[in-house]
Amino acid sequence: MEKKVPTNTITRDTKYLAEPTGNIYETCVILSKRANQIALAEKKELAKKLEEYRTEHDTMDEVFENKDQIDLSKTFERRPKPDLVAISEFEEGELYYRVAEKDEEK
């Protein structure tokens, strides 16, 4: 079951986004890394599905006229953007992250 993530930008209070980490910059790094993971996964999924429509003898006309391929691409375009999904996961407490410990000089 896919959760409901808004497809448009929402104004958020940075104070609340920074609460879990204590630092808005750390929160931004976490969200950025998660958004990149989501984008990469979606890119791989789309490439795999588009591979089904690929033939060895594609001409430029066939590529532009393949309705199923166009519909598939539009479906992916309508999905929420990776950064919005990452923010939603962060707000729901669904992200696992850890802070690397600094080496102490002895």
Stockholm file with secondary structure:
# STOCKHOLM 1.0

chainA/1-106         MEKKVPTNTITRDTKYLAEPTGNIYETCVILSKRANQIALAEKKELAKKLEEYRTEHDTMDEVFENKDQIDLSKTFERRPKPDLVAISEFEEGELYYRVAEKDEEK
#=GR chainA/1-106 SS CCCCCCSSCCCCCHHHHHTTTTCHHHHHHHHHHHHHHHHHHHHHHHHHHHHTTCCTTCCHHHHHHCHHHHHHHHHHHHSCCHHHHHHHHHHTTCCCCCCCCCCCCC
#=GC SS_cons         CCCCCCSSCCCCCHHHHHTTTTCHHHHHHHHHHHHHHHHHHHHHHHHHHHHTTCCTTCCHHHHHHCHHHHHHHHHHHHSCCHHHHHHHHHHTTCCCCCCCCCCCCC
//
